[in-house]
Amino acid sequence: MYRITLTAPIVNRARKVAFLTFGSNKANALKEVLKGARNVDQYPSQIIQPASGELHWFVDEAAASGVL
């Protein structure tokens, strides 16, 4: 099987980026990523900040429970 890896600089050049997060086991991590201190070693998703694009988070109620 072939694999393609996209690095953060390439992803940050995209027009639209989406994260899909679900489950109560992700609630704390999602809270830290969105509202916590910057810690890209523990939460690499914090690196993703499209320069001139849109960043969307699709989360279920269980994952969002830590952020609300």
URTAHU-V388918 format. One record per residue. OMEGA is omega in whole degrees, 0 to 359 (NA if undefined). Layout:
# URTAHU-V388918
omega: [OMEGA | OMEGA]
This chain:
# URTAHU-V388918
omega: [177 | 183 | 175 | 178 | 176 | 180 | 182 | 179 | 178 | 179 | 181 | 175 | 181 | 176 | 181 | 178 | 180 | 171 | 176 | 183 | 180 | 176 | 181 | 179 | 178 | 186 | 182 | 180 | 179 | 178 | 180 | 180 | 186 | 187 | 183 | 177 | 179 | 179 | 186 | 176 | 179 | 182 | 183 | 179 | 177 | 178 | 185 | 179 | 184 | 184 | 181 | 180 | 182 | 176 | 182 | 174 | 174 | 185 | 174 | 183 | 181 | 179 | 181 | 184 | 179 | 184 | 184 | NA]
